[in-house]
Amino acid sequence: MRVAISGLSGCGNSTVTSLVAEKLGLARVNYTFRDMAREHGVSFEELREKAEAEFPEVDLDLDAHLVELAADGKNCVIGSRLAVWLDTPAVLKRIDFPRDQWFSFDFKFWLDASLETRARRIAKRESRPFEEVLAETRGRDGLDAARYKRLYGINVRQPQANLKVDTEKFDAEGVAQEIVRFVECQGTRR
């Protein structure tokens, strides 16, 4: 079973992906700009600047790596901003993924929260001032949305998911439980 979990920055993608993978007994796949930056020995901001300067190469490399991991992991939970779109023709064609290796996710989940809630979480996680993080997150949301639209024609405001989970209503454990409950309920109907 392949499960995709996506959401904007600060929605809990990484944490929820780990919890869901553990609860379902599946491998966790999560490869982000932060992971890529660590691998290349640069800061997250340096990689983001490079991604903007060398658009679209860095994005395509990251997304191709995620697609390969998802295609190889027949039983996995993959978490990323674009996870719910990684199995779409728009993405698979753009990264030149071999047609005979295309795959589909069994379940797709979109995590949602207000800009303010997401900024508050990020500020707490990074021990930074809320107002600074709020402005940065607003800007990042806009840049990311524009990049995904240019790259793949994706509108991140209209995710294609089996279930959208409002992460303001639950903590990470509660969000993971909602997802697991949905998967288990749907699994009995198949």
Residue pairs with C-beta under 8 A, 6 or more apart in sequence:
1 24
1 26
1 74
1 75
1 106
1 107
1 183
2 70
2 73
2 74
2 75
2 76
2 78
2 87
2 103
2 104
2 105
2 106
2 107
3 20
3 24
3 26
3 76
3 77
3 78
3 105
3 106
3 107
3 108
3 109
3 179
3 183
4 70
4 77
4 78
4 79
4 83
4 84
4 86
4 87
4 105
4 107
4 108
4 109
5 13
5 16
5 17
5 20
5 77
5 78
5 79
5 83
5 84
5 108
5 109
5 111
5 179
6 13
6 79
6 80
6 81
6 82
6 83
6 84
6 85
6 108
6 109
6 110
6 111
6 159
6 161
7 13
7 81
7 110
7 111
7 112
7 113
7 167
8 81
8 112
8 113
8 118
8 141
8 144
8 156
9 81
9 118
9 122
9 137
9 140
9 141
9 144
10 113
10 117
10 118
10 119
10 121
10 122
10 137
11 111
11 112
11 113
11 118
11 167
12 111
12 113
12 121
12 167
12 172
12 175
13 30
13 79
13 80
13 81
13 83
13 111
14 30
14 32
14 79
15 172
16 79
16 111
16 167
16 172
16 175
16 176
16 179
17 28
17 29
17 30
17 77
17 78
17 79
18 28
18 30
18 79
19 172
19 173
19 175
19 176
20 26
20 77
20 176
20 179
20 180
21 27
21 28
21 76
21 77
22 28
23 176
23 177
23 180
24 77
24 180
24 183
26 75
26 76
26 77
27 73
27 75
27 76
27 77
28 76
28 77
28 79
29 66
29 69
29 70
29 73
29 76
29 77
29 78
29 79
30 78
30 79
30 80
31 62
31 65
31 66
31 69
31 80
32 62
32 80
33 44
33 47
33 48
33 51
33 62
34 44
36 47
36 58
36 61
36 62
36 65
37 43
37 44
37 46
37 47
40 47
42 50
47 58
50 58
51 58
51 59
51 147
52 143
55 147
55 150
56 147
56 150
56 151
59 147
59 151
60 94
60 95
60 151
63 82
63 86
63 91
63 95
64 95
64 96
64 97
66 78
66 80
66 82
66 83
66 86
67 86
67 91
67 92
67 95
67 97
68 97
69 76
69 78
70 76
70 78
70 83
70 86
70 87
70 103
70 105
71 97
71 101
71 102
71 103
78 86
78 105
80 86
81 144
81 148
81 156
82 91
82 148
82 152
82 154
83 105
83 108
84 105
84 108
84 109
84 110
84 159
84 160
84 161
85 91
85 148
85 152
85 154
85 159
85 160
86 92
86 105
87 102
87 103
87 104
87 105
88 152
88 160
90 152
90 153
90 154
91 97
91 152
91 154
92 99
92 102
94 151
94 152
107 162
107 163
107 179
107 182
107 183
107 186
108 159
108 160
108 161
108 162
109 161
109 162
109 163
109 164
109 165
109 179
109 182
110 159
110 161
110 163
110 164
110 165
111 164
111 165
111 167
111 175
112 164
112 165
112 166
112 167
113 121
113 166
113 167
113 168
114 168
115 134
115 137
115 138
115 141
116 134
117 167
117 168
118 137
119 130
119 133
119 134
119 136
119 137
119 138
120 130
120 133
122 128
122 133
122 137
123 129
123 130
123 132
123 133
123 134
126 133
144 156
145 155
145 156
145 157
148 154
148 156
149 155
149 156
162 182
162 186
163 178
163 179
163 182
165 175
165 178
165 179
167 175
170 177
170 178
